[in-house]
């Protein structure tokens, strides 16, 4: 089992570090599309397009992992449920490369199954005597396999007043599909100032829970108004505030 840091793909993404002893800083860039993959019994394969935006060839490797969540962290596990071809290749400058993904078998039951396609650069061996620091590009693309039964995207919310004066929001995915929470806004009373907004961009998978804290300004409240933006549509909830 392996815990990795994941990111939303879709644009050119890079990681930069500084090494004072280095004499050369190198970076690669490529794009991957689509940025989210949906598979089902009806659509068991898809084509992924990669494009090298730089001026040098880049060796890229790819693999698929099973994806779950624990304590707001991504958990990746080895899986051979999804086949891909080719798993390693060289991206030539400004030339597209196609990669084919397909289900080995349709395993989804009543709940959607989640995977990630991990696409990462293979660092080249330095041909010079100079010390080089390379930025290694890694992109993690969500793959969702639809459930057999009727799809249902649903979140259940709970608000709790903490001893610190903060408000803890808990969301549980009680449907059978993922929901990506993009933004949350907690309305305050007029005396507490403007609404508090968080841009979260987090996925919830079926049966999983995520939590966020907001500044409650130390006020005692019994109800809160919550608004949000998700990939399943906008949400609006009135929540009872409980004590720990």
N, C-alpha and C positions, 0 to 999 in steps of 0.2 A: 504494500500500500504506500502511496506517495502523496504528500500534500504539496501542491504547487500554487504559485500565485498566477491567477489568470487575468485576462483582460478582454475587453470588447474589441473585436477586430473590425476592419472596414476601411481604414486609412493606413497610410504608411506610419509605422510605429517603431520607435527605437529607444534604446536605453543607453545613457551616456554616463561614463565614470571618468574620474581624473586620476592619473598616475603621474606624479611629478617627475619620476625617473624616466618616463617614456619619451621617445623622440618622435613618435608618430601615432596619430589617432585615426583609426579607420572605422568606417561605418557602412553598413549595407542597408538597403531598403527594398521592400517588395510589397505588393498588395495581393490580397486574397479575396475572392468573391465566389459565392455569396457570403455574407457575414453571419448567416444563421441557416442551418440546414434542417429541413423537415422530411422525414421518411415515414412510410406507412406500408400497409399491406398492398395498397394500390400503387404506390411509388416506392420501389425498393432500391433505387439507384439514383445517383445525381452526379453531375460533372462540376468540378471545382476549377476555377481559372486563377492562375497566379501570373503576376507580371513583375519582372525585375525593373525597377525604376532607376537603377544606377547605371554606371558605365563599365562595370566589371562583372564577369560571371560569378554567380553565387551558387554554392552547393547547398541544397535544401533536403531535409528529411522530414517525414511525416508519419504519425501514428495516431491511432484512435484509442481513447481510454474511457472506461465507464466513469460517470460523473455523479457524485452525490454531494450533499451539504451537511456540515456539522458545525454548530456554533458560529454561523455566518462565514465559515471557511469552506473553500472548495476541496473536496476529497476526490482524488483520481486513483483509479485502480486499473491494472492491466486487464485488457479484454480483447478477444478476437471475434466479437459479434459483428463488427463492421469491417469489410474488406476494403483495401484501397490499393490502387495501382496507378503510377509507380510509387513505391515508398521512399525512394531517394533519387534525386535527379539534379541536373545543373540548369539553373536559370540563366539563359543568355541575356545580355543587356537589351532592354526594350522589346523583348520577344515573349509572347505568352506561352505558358505551359499548362496543359490540361491534366487533371487528375480525376480518376473515376472512383467513386465510393459506392458500395452496395452492401445491403444486409446479407449476412451469411444465412440467416434464417429470421423469420418474423417472430420475435419473442415477447412482444408487448402483450400484456394482459389487460386488466381493467384500468391500469394507470400508465401514463406516458413514461417512457424510459429515456434517460438523458445520457449523452456521451459528449466528449469534446474531441475535435480534430486538432491535434497539436502540430503546428508547422513551425519548424525552427531551422535557422542557419547552421550549417556545419562549419566551424571556424577553420580557415585554411592554415597550412603550415607556412610560417614565415620563411621567405627565400633570402632575406637579407640578414645582416648581423644586428640590425637596429631592434631595439625593444619596441614592440608594438602592443597597443591596447585596442582591442576590437570591441565594438558594441555588437552583441549577439542578439539577433532579432528572433523573438518567439511570439507566435500568435495562437490563441486558443479559441476555436470557433464552436459554438454550441450545436449539437446534433440532437434532435428530438424525434423519437419514434412514437407515432400516434397510438393511443389505446384502441382496443377493439370496440369498446362500448361507446356510448354517446359522450362527446367531449364536454367537459365542464370546468371552466376557470373560476375559482372562488377562493377568496381570502376571508378568514375570520380574525377580527381585531380585538385587542384587549389593551386598556390603558391603566397604568398603575402609578400612584403617587409615591415617590421615594423619599426617604428621610432627608436626603440632600436637597429636597425641594424640586428636583427634576421630575419629569414625566417620562416613564418608560412605555413605549409602544411595542406591542408584540403582535406579529402577523403570523398566522398559520395557514398554509395552503391546504384547504379542506376539499379541493376539487381533485380532478384526475389529470390536470394539465399544469405546466409551469406557468408562473406569472412573473414578469420582470417589473419590479417597482422602480419607477424612474424618478419620481419626485413626491414628497410628502409635505403637506402644509397643515400646521396645527393652529387653529384660530384661538386667539387670546381674547379676553374681555377688553373693552375699551381702555380700562385703567391700566392694563398690563402692556400696552403698546401694540405694534403691528403684528400680524401673524408670523409665526416662525416657520421657515421653509428649509427643507433639506433636499439636496439633489443626491440621490442614493445609488441609482443604477445597479440594483441587486436583483438576482434571480431567487425565486422560491420554487422549489420542486415539490411535487405531491407529498403531503404528509410532513413537510419540513417547516421549521419555524425560524423567523428572523426578528431581531430586536433593534430598536433605535431609542436614543434618549434625547429629550428636548428640555430646554430651560423652562421651568415652570414658574420662575420668579417668586418662589416661596409661597404662592397663593394657594389657599385651600379651595379646591374645585370638585364638584361632583359629576360634572359632565363636560365633555370636550367635543368640538367639531373638527373632524379630520377630513381633509380633501387630498386627493392624490392623482397622479398620472401613472398608468401602467400600460403594458403592451396589450392588455385585454380590455382597455377602456378606462375612462376616468372613474374615480371612486369618490363617494361622499358618505361619511358615517358620523353618527352621533354616538359617542362612547360614554358609558358610565366609568367614572374613575374610582378604582379600588385602592385600598391601603395595603402595604406589604404585610 
